[in-house]
Amino acid sequence: MIRQGVRNENVCIALLHSHVYDRKGRVSVTSIANMDIHDIARCARTYGVGRFYIVTPIEEQRILAGKILRHWQSGYGSVHNPSRKEAFSLVDLKGDLGEVVEDMVLRFGKEPRIVVTGARMAGKTFPAASLREKILAGSDPFLLLFGTGWGLAEEVVERAHYLLEPIRGTGEYNHLPVRAAVAILLDRLWGR
Amino acid sequence: MIRQGVRNENVCIALLHSHVYDRKGRVSVTSIANMDIHDIARCARTYGVGRFYIVTPIEEQRILAGKILRHWQSGYGSVHNPSRKEAFSLVDLKGDLGEVVEDMVLRFGKEPRIVVTGARMAGKTFPAASLREKILAGSDPFLLLFGTGWGLAEEVVERAHYLLEPIRGTGEYNHLPVRAAVAILLDRLWGR
């Protein structure tokens, strides 16, 4: 059931732990959550995403997360659970969004088109199906940005080329975990 | 953006911690993972699901999980984070699938139609869109069963009335977290 013609290698995900809001709407920095690494890596691998960047300006957090990554990439975890190794092979740590863009330029030869999505998006947004068409239409790399905490700060949203429509359920409740939002967006892009 | 006419109150989710496979294909019992409670409760609330049952035969696990539930349902967590309280109001603990069915009979006046989904499904399966039609068409309650570990054991799959097609990405890798599988299935059912 491999679908030919689906080009996702040039689509990457970044999960931001700074430039995000806290519960009171203040721009803040969050801690890396171990479950985010696992869940988003597994979803990224399932849907053929090129790279999953975990972004935090806090060096100690990158050091700690680096140990976790190595456990699954090349340590005991990689032997114990080969499918987890496969997922973690996509994961990389960066200090800020600029470093992510630099890495993508090295990999793909040009700057990515930045896509943001979030429960709080206002203004003109478009559906996942349109993004899929844009990805298929050209040779541009794409970077899907997700925020931890209470979502991406305005300063990051302003850097985006595309605003995706927020994921809504059946009512007004919009407190999906970021892990679920990533899974749902990837499925809306490529999941059938 | 409330969608009228969507009837999900009669659809419930159960997450099984027994009658599931371990990595070696043996039927086994798993531990409750705190993140499963949070993520699935939030997704259930987002998509208007009636009830989320956490099922384990181990009493000590139910006692521990019960403390976590009360923290968010009525303890400090419910004040600190009202949206989490709203999600946790859907969560209930049961000892086995029979207790879940009993509770649904009390709530809905008849036994639920049981739906299973999983990466390993074989045989005749049907897509989420067909399930949505079946839910809308009648007055039956539905129970969506999910397995922890390496998925639902055959003995549970045999009790199901409907097999949903497995969630596939773009290739052969099929190791989604159960949290992601729930999010994706709910979105496929009601998410647009």
Boltz contact constraints between the chains, C-beta under 6 A:
constraints:
  - contact:
      token1: [A, 1]
      token2: [B, 168]
      max_distance: 6.0
  - contact:
      token1: [A, 2]
      token2: [B, 171]
      max_distance: 6.0
  - contact:
      token1: [A, 3]
      token2: [B, 170]
      max_distance: 6.0
  - contact:
      token1: [A, 6]
      token2: [B, 170]
      max_distance: 6.0
  - contact:
      token1: [A, 35]
      token2: [B, 35]
      max_distance: 6.0
  - contact:
      token1: [A, 39]
      token2: [B, 177]
      max_distance: 6.0
  - contact:
      token1: [A, 42]
      token2: [B, 175]
      max_distance: 6.0
  - contact:
      token1: [A, 42]
      token2: [B, 176]
      max_distance: 6.0
  - contact:
      token1: [A, 42]
      token2: [B, 177]
      max_distance: 6.0
  - contact:
      token1: [A, 43]
      token2: [B, 180]
      max_distance: 6.0
  - contact:
      token1: [A, 45]
      token2: [B, 173]
      max_distance: 6.0
  - contact:
      token1: [A, 46]
      token2: [B, 169]
      max_distance: 6.0
  - contact:
      token1: [A, 46]
      token2: [B, 173]
      max_distance: 6.0
  - contact:
      token1: [A, 46]
      token2: [B, 176]
      max_distance: 6.0
  - contact:
      token1: [A, 47]
      token2: [B, 169]
      max_distance: 6.0
  - contact:
      token1: [A, 47]
      token2: [B, 170]
      max_distance: 6.0
  - contact:
      token1: [A, 48]
      token2: [B, 170]
      max_distance: 6.0
  - contact:
      token1: [A, 48]
      token2: [B, 171]
      max_distance: 6.0
  - contact:
      token1: [A, 83]
      token2: [B, 175]
      max_distance: 6.0
  - contact:
      token1: [A, 168]
      token2: [B, 1]
      max_distance: 6.0
  - contact:
      token1: [A, 169]
      token2: [B, 46]
      max_distance: 6.0
  - contact:
      token1: [A, 169]
      token2: [B, 47]
      max_distance: 6.0
  - contact:
      token1: [A, 170]
      token2: [B, 3]
      max_distance: 6.0
  - contact:
      token1: [A, 170]
      token2: [B, 6]
      max_distance: 6.0
  - contact:
      token1: [A, 170]
      token2: [B, 47]
      max_distance: 6.0
  - contact:
      token1: [A, 170]
      token2: [B, 48]
      max_distance: 6.0
  - contact:
      token1: [A, 170]
      token2: [B, 190]
      max_distance: 6.0
  - contact:
      token1: [A, 171]
      token2: [B, 2]
      max_distance: 6.0
  - contact:
      token1: [A, 171]
      token2: [B, 48]
      max_distance: 6.0
  - contact:
      token1: [A, 173]
      token2: [B, 45]
      max_distance: 6.0
  - contact:
      token1: [A, 173]
      token2: [B, 46]
      max_distance: 6.0
  - contact:
      token1: [A, 175]
      token2: [B, 42]
      max_distance: 6.0
  - contact:
      token1: [A, 175]
      token2: [B, 83]
      max_distance: 6.0
  - contact:
      token1: [A, 176]
      token2: [B, 42]
      max_distance: 6.0
  - contact:
      token1: [A, 176]
      token2: [B, 46]
      max_distance: 6.0
  - contact:
      token1: [A, 177]
      token2: [B, 39]
      max_distance: 6.0
  - contact:
      token1: [A, 177]
      token2: [B, 42]
      max_distance: 6.0
  - contact:
      token1: [A, 180]
      token2: [B, 43]
      max_distance: 6.0
  - contact:
      token1: [A, 180]
      token2: [B, 183]
      max_distance: 6.0
  - contact:
      token1: [A, 183]
      token2: [B, 180]
      max_distance: 6.0
  - contact:
      token1: [A, 183]
      token2: [B, 183]
      max_distance: 6.0
  - contact:
      token1: [A, 183]
      token2: [B, 184]
      max_distance: 6.0
  - contact:
      token1: [A, 184]
      token2: [B, 183]
      max_distance: 6.0
  - contact:
      token1: [A, 184]
      token2: [B, 187]
      max_distance: 6.0
  - contact:
      token1: [A, 187]
      token2: [B, 184]
      max_distance: 6.0
  - contact:
      token1: [A, 190]
      token2: [B, 170]
      max_distance: 6.0
